[in-house]
Amino acid sequence: MRHSFATEMVRLGVSLPALMQLLGHKDISTTLRYVEVTLQDLQREFHAARQNATHQHTIPALSMPSSNPSADLSGIRNMLATTHHLLEMYRRQLADEQGSRKLLRLDRRILKVASELDRLAEPEK
């Protein structure tokens, strides 16, 4: 009876510390002996956590230049940095693993271009 009660309470969303108090245990390991976690429980918790994460986090708005960016190395570098940031923020919210890997490769190319621009800006020795 205690096993069924403990398992059902966890499935209903009762926290482990609260369940420990309800069962009158002094040690959490004793409480965990009574709780049965199935694959369905893990899947349900995983999907609930994913849904909560997508709703709680918002993507910050970036300040974009109000006028046209300057056509010098500094302006190009700034736009590449903004593009890098936007791509990374989009990639982190993407659920598609294959799409995420493609965006990561694209982002690395952008960083390489930015690195080459930095070398162009350095005075020659």
C-alpha positions in Angstrom: 0.0 0.0 0.0 2.9 2.4 0.8 4.5 1.6 -2.6 1.3 2.5 -4.5 0.7 5.6 -2.4 4.3 6.9 -2.8 4.3 6.2 -6.6 0.9 7.8 -7.1 1.9 10.9 -5.1 5.0 11.4 -7.2 3.0 11.1 -10.4 0.5 13.7 -9.1 3.4 16.1 -8.7 4.1 15.9 -4.9 7.8 16.7 -4.4 10.1 14.1 -2.8 10.7 16.2 0.4 6.9 16.6 0.8 6.4 12.8 0.2 9.1 12.1 2.7 7.2 14.1 5.3 3.9 12.4 4.4 5.4 9.0 4.8 7.1 9.9 8.1 10.7 9.2 6.9 13.8 10.8 8.2 16.0 9.9 5.2 15.2 10.4 1.5 16.7 7.0 0.6 13.9 5.3 2.6 11.3 7.3 0.7 12.9 6.4 -2.7 12.6 2.7 -1.9 8.8 3.1 -2.1 8.7 5.1 -5.3 8.5 3.2 -8.6 9.6 5.2 -11.7 8.7 3.8 -15.0 9.8 4.7 -18.5 6.5 6.5 -19.1 7.1 8.6 -15.9 10.5 9.6 -17.3 9.1 10.5 -20.7 6.2 12.5 -19.2 8.7 14.4 -16.9 11.1 15.0 -19.8 8.3 16.4 -22.1 6.8 18.5 -19.3 10.3 20.0 -18.6 10.9 20.8 -22.3 7.6 22.5 -22.6 8.2 24.6 -19.5 11.6 25.6 -20.7 10.4 26.9 -24.0 7.7 29.0 -22.4 9.8 30.4 -19.6 12.8 31.6 -21.6 12.5 34.4 -24.0 15.0 35.3 -26.7 16.4 38.8 -26.0 15.9 41.4 -28.6 19.1 42.8 -30.1 19.4 46.4 -30.9 19.9 46.6 -34.6 21.4 49.6 -36.2 18.7 52.2 -37.1 20.6 53.3 -40.2 22.4 51.4 -42.8 25.6 49.8 -41.4 28.8 51.4 -42.4 30.6 49.8 -45.3 34.0 49.6 -43.5 35.6 46.7 -41.7 34.2 47.8 -38.4 30.7 47.9 -39.7 31.0 44.5 -41.3 32.5 43.1 -38.2 29.6 44.4 -36.1 27.1 42.9 -38.4 28.9 39.6 -38.4 28.9 39.6 -34.5 25.2 40.3 -34.5 24.5 37.6 -37.0 26.6 35.2 -34.9 24.6 36.0 -31.8 21.2 35.7 -33.6 22.2 32.3 -35.1 23.3 31.0 -31.8 20.1 32.1 -30.1 18.0 30.5 -32.8 20.0 27.3 -32.8 19.6 26.9 -29.0 15.8 26.9 -29.3 15.7 24.6 -32.3 14.4 21.1 -31.5 15.7 19.5 -34.8 19.2 18.1 -34.1 20.2 17.9 -37.7 19.2 21.5 -38.3 21.1 22.5 -35.2 24.3 20.9 -36.4 23.9 22.7 -39.8 23.5 26.0 -38.0 26.5 25.3 -35.9 28.6 24.7 -39.0 27.3 27.9 -40.6 28.1 29.8 -37.4 31.7 28.5 -37.4 32.0 29.8 -41.0 30.8 33.2 -39.9 33.4 33.2 -37.0 36.1 32.3 -39.5 35.1 35.2 -41.8 35.2 37.5 -38.8 38.6 36.2 -37.9 39.9 36.9 -41.4 38.5 40.5 -41.2 40.4 41.0 -37.9 43.6 40.0 -39.7 42.8 42.4 -42.5 42.4 45.2 -40.0 45.8 44.5 -38.3 48.7 46.6 -39.6 51.2 44.7 -41.7 54.6 44.2 -40.2 
